[in-house]
Amino acid sequence: MRTVYVNGEYLPETEARISIFDRGFLMADGVYEVTSVLDGKLIDFDGHAVRLSRSLNELEMKNPISKEDLLEVHRELVRLNEIDEGLVYLQITRGSDGDRDFAFPAPETEPTIVLFTQNKPGLADSPAAKKGAKVISIEDIRWGRRDIKTVQLLYPSMGKMMAKKAGCDDAWMVEDGFVTEGTSNNAYIVKGNKIITRALSNEILHGITRAAVLRFAREAQMEVEERNFTIDEAKQADEAFTTSASAFVMPVVEIDGVALGDGTPGRVAPRLREIYLDEMRKAAV
């Protein structure tokens, strides 16, 4: 049985409780982060902590825990649950003042903070990464502040299910003719020696893995162009991939039924995955 963390307490998962009036439950009024664990250590914890703080600030939500204490909670949960490879999920909501109201509760209302682990043996050596993912395109109808990592994930969840019903792995969302991102990842195409991905804005999540991968790509003398691209351009690309904290760098081998290259992972994505895993393992805490 997992040990989880709820509002300052380590508890068996069966004893964890939050209020039915919690605004995360009623209003999706909360933010989250997912940090990977490799070799029992946290990958890019600082990046996730910085983005968490930004998300909270954008929503004018109190941060109930210091970065140092948050790191200690992550490490303790990894220890208690004996996680070698896996994930630590963190969620902070605006809490509850004992009833339901559209207006924010009084400022003194304490946020709710929850963390739990997921054990994922083989996370780094994923068979899916060797095979590559197939994606479909869907219309992006989410709200306009995707840069805030909120818990309102209904449409991305529906998009993932649309992909599964089509016999694929994921969906890339399209707005005004251009790809925004995947349901739970940032999206990239490769043409020649150039990596192309949408620039940061309110329209996409500022991926922590994205930032690291682009940094490593530039250090490896790969050309990076941050601009919009269409699904049609993606179908004509030499290869494509996604990045996320839970899947690292994932090659994409098919878009809307069109195979990229010979339909297997190309040269760039596997190399970036290798570099990312090597470098992040060295820097893990």
CORBEL-V246685 format. One record per residue. N is the residue number from 1. PSI is psi in radians with two decimals (none if undefined). NEAR is the number of other ideal C-beta (glycine too) atoms within 12 Angstrom. Layout:
N&PSI&NEAR  N&PSI&NEAR
//
This chain:
1&2.37&13  2&2.57&25  3&2.30&26  4&3.00&31  5&2.17&37  6&2.00&29  7&0.88&26  8&-0.06&18  9&2.46&18  10&2.17&24  11&2.67&22  12&2.49&17  13&-0.51&21  14&-0.24&10  15&0.01&15  16&2.32&22  17&2.45&18  18&2.87&27  19&2.53&23  20&-0.23&14  21&0.10&22  22&2.35&33  23&-0.33&37  24&-0.66&30  25&-0.75&23  26&-0.59&26  27&0.06&24  28&0.60&25  29&1.26&35  30&2.89&35  31&2.86&42  32&2.89&34  33&2.64&43  34&2.12&40  35&2.25&42  36&2.67&44  37&2.16&39  38&2.32&36  39&0.56&21  40&0.16&25  41&2.73&26  42&2.33&40  43&2.12&40  44&0.76&40  45&-0.74&34  46&-0.76&25  47&-0.75&31  48&-0.66&39  49&-0.71&30  50&-0.77&21  51&-0.64&34  52&-0.83&40  53&-0.71&26  54&-0.79&23  55&-0.79&33  56&-0.77&32  57&-0.73&17  58&-0.51&19  59&0.12&30  60&0.80&15  61&2.43&34  62&2.50&24  63&2.03&25  64&0.02&30  65&2.48&27  66&2.80&14  67&-0.69&22  68&-0.77&14  69&-0.63&18  70&-0.72&33  71&-0.73&25  72&-0.70&21  73&-0.78&37  74&-0.86&42  75&-0.69&26  76&-0.70&23  77&-0.68&36  78&-0.73&37  79&-0.89&20  80&-0.61&25  81&0.10&31  82&0.90&17  83&2.08&32  84&-0.85&21  85&2.24&31  86&-2.67&33  87&2.62&34  88&2.10&46  89&2.31&33  90&2.34&43  91&2.30&39  92&2.22&41  93&2.99&39  94&-0.05&38  95&-2.72&33  96&2.40&29  97&0.35&22  98&0.17&16  99&3.14&16  100&2.26&17  101&2.48&17  102&-0.61&10  103&2.57&14  104&2.58&21  105&3.01&28  106&2.57&15  107&-0.50&14  108&-0.11&10  109&2.24&25  110&2.34&26  111&2.79&36  112&2.31&39  113&2.24&38  114&2.37&37  115&2.51&44  116&2.80&33  117&2.75&37  118&2.17&26  119&2.12&21  120&1.30&26  121&2.44&16  122&0.26&15  123&-0.77&29  124&-0.65&30  125&1.00&16  126&2.22&27  127&-0.56&13  128&-0.62&26  129&-0.50&33  130&-0.52&19  131&-0.67&18  132&2.72&35  133&2.64&41  134&2.32&31  135&2.72&46  136&2.88&34  137&2.45&39  138&2.79&32  139&2.42&21  140&1.92&30  141&0.43&16  142&2.99&30  143&2.99&18  144&-0.02&15  145&1.13&20  146&-0.17&33  147&-0.29&29  148&2.18&32  149&1.35&38  150&2.93&35  151&0.10&32  152&1.48&25  153&0.39&24  154&-0.85&16  155&-0.75&24  156&-0.65&32  157&-0.74&19  158&-0.68&20  159&-0.69&34  160&-0.69&27  161&-0.61&19  162&-0.74&25  163&-0.80&30  164&-0.71&19  165&-0.46&14  166&0.09&21  167&0.39&13  168&-3.12&29  169&-0.53&34  170&3.04&41  171&2.46&39  172&2.29&48  173&2.47&39  174&2.28&32  175&2.26&26  176&0.62&13  177&-0.13&17  178&2.53&29  179&2.29&42  180&-1.18&40  181&3.09&41  182&3.13&44  183&-0.50&37  184&0.58&34  185&2.86&40  186&2.62&45  187&2.52&47  188&2.63&48  189&2.79&41  190&2.19&37  191&2.07&26  192&-2.17&17  193&0.30&19  194&2.25&23  195&2.22&41  196&2.24&35  197&2.66&42  198&2.46&40  199&2.74&22  200&2.46&21  201&-3.03&19  202&-0.23&18  203&-0.32&27  204&2.80&34  205&2.40&41  206&1.47&31  207&2.33&38  208&-0.75&37  209&-0.65&41  210&-0.88&39  211&-0.78&28  212&-0.78&35  213&-0.74&42  214&-0.63&32  215&-0.80&25  216&-0.64&32  217&-0.79&34  218&-0.67&19  219&-0.50&15  220&0.24&21  221&0.45&12  222&2.53&26  223&2.31&18  224&2.27&29  225&2.08&23  226&1.80&22  227&2.91&20  228&2.60&25  229&2.70&33  230&2.92&25  231&-0.69&32  232&-0.72&17  233&-0.68&30  234&-0.69&38  235&-0.45&28  236&0.05&21  237&2.80&35  238&-0.65&29  239&3.04&40  240&2.86&48  241&2.98&47  242&2.81&46  243&2.52&43  244&2.85&39  245&-0.48&44  246&-0.37&34  247&-0.02&36  248&-1.98&44  249&2.08&48  250&1.99&40  251&2.51&43  252&2.19&51  253&-0.14&36  254&2.39&33  255&2.08&43  256&0.73&26  257&-0.07&17  258&2.10&23  259&2.44&23  260&2.28&34  261&-2.24&26  262&0.24&13  263&0.22&20  264&2.84&21  265&2.40&34  266&-2.61&31  267&-0.67&21  268&-0.89&36  269&-0.85&40  270&-0.64&26  271&-0.75&26  272&-0.66&41  273&-0.77&36  274&-0.83&25  275&-0.82&27  276&-0.86&40  277&-0.71&32  278&-0.87&21  279&-0.70&25  280&-0.53&37  281&-0.69&24  282&-0.62&17  283&-0.01&21  284&2.61&25  285&none&28
//
